[in-house]
Each structure stands twice: as structure tokens, then as C-alpha cells.
Amino acid sequence: MLIIFGERDSNEKALNDIWGFYKNKNGKWKWVKELIKNNYIMKSRYNQFCVFYGSLMILIGGKNNKRNNDIIPIDVYDIEINEVWNLLVLEW
């Protein structure tokens, strides 16, 4: 399995979507857009740092399309229950 968060579209706009590359029961791989169960919306970003701790994907920092002094939160995505929450807020 491969999980991808955010990055930029063809117009250089920062994104906040999560995609998974999974192997299905037939042995074929396919891309699936992850659906977040709770209502938390992660901040759009690219060039972020990501680390996994068990089932938790922790997103730290990154850049977005705004100027300096924008607030980039540390977001946590649980891949088992498809929920996201904010861990901490950093000011850059």
C-alpha cells in the first residue's frame, strides 16, 4: 500500500486530498481517493514531511499558496478508521 497526501495540481495550487494505491482481491493495483469520516479538513500543502507511527500518518509542515507567516498545522490521519485530527499548530 502507498498513501499520498496533497502536493500540487497542474496550476501549482496546493491540494489536501489523500490517495491510496491498493492491491485488490484480484491482485491488481488501483488508486482510491480516501474518504474522511469526520469533518476535519486538512490544510492544503506540498513539500511536507510525513511519518507513519502504526496506523497513523503524521503530516508536518510544508508550504501552501499563501505568503509567509501562514499557519501550518500538524495533522494526523488514521488509515484504519479514516479520520483526521489536528495534533499541534506551528507558525512559520
WODA-V999156 format. One record per backbone hydrogen bond with DSSP energy under -0.5 kcal/mol. CO is the residue of the C=O (numbers start at 1). NH is the residue of the N-H. E is the energy in kcal/mol with one decimal. If there is no record, write none. Layout:
CO NH E
CO NH E
//
This chain:
2 21 -2.8
4 19 -2.8
7 15 -2.7
9 12 -1.9
13 9 -1.9
15 45 -2.1
17 6 -2.7
18 34 -2.6
19 4 -3.0
20 22 -0.7
20 32 -2.7
21 2 -1.3
22 24 -0.6
22 30 -2.4
24 27 -2.0
28 24 -3.3
30 22 -2.4
32 20 -2.8
34 36 -0.6
40 42 -0.6
45 7 -2.2
45 15 -0.5
46 63 -3.3
49 60 -3.1
51 58 -3.2
53 56 -1.9
55 57 -0.5
55 79 -2.6
56 53 -2.5
56 58 -0.6
57 59 -0.6
57 77 -2.8
58 51 -1.8
58 60 -0.5
59 75 -1.4
60 49 -2.7
63 46 -2.2
67 70 -0.5
70 72 -0.6
70 92 -1.3
71 73 -0.6
72 90 -1.2
73 75 -0.8
74 87 -3.4
74 88 -1.0
75 59 -3.0
76 85 -2.1
77 57 -3.3
77 79 -0.8
78 82 -1.5
78 83 -0.9
82 37 -3.4
83 78 -2.9
85 76 -2.8
88 74 -3.7
90 72 -1.5
90 92 -0.5
//
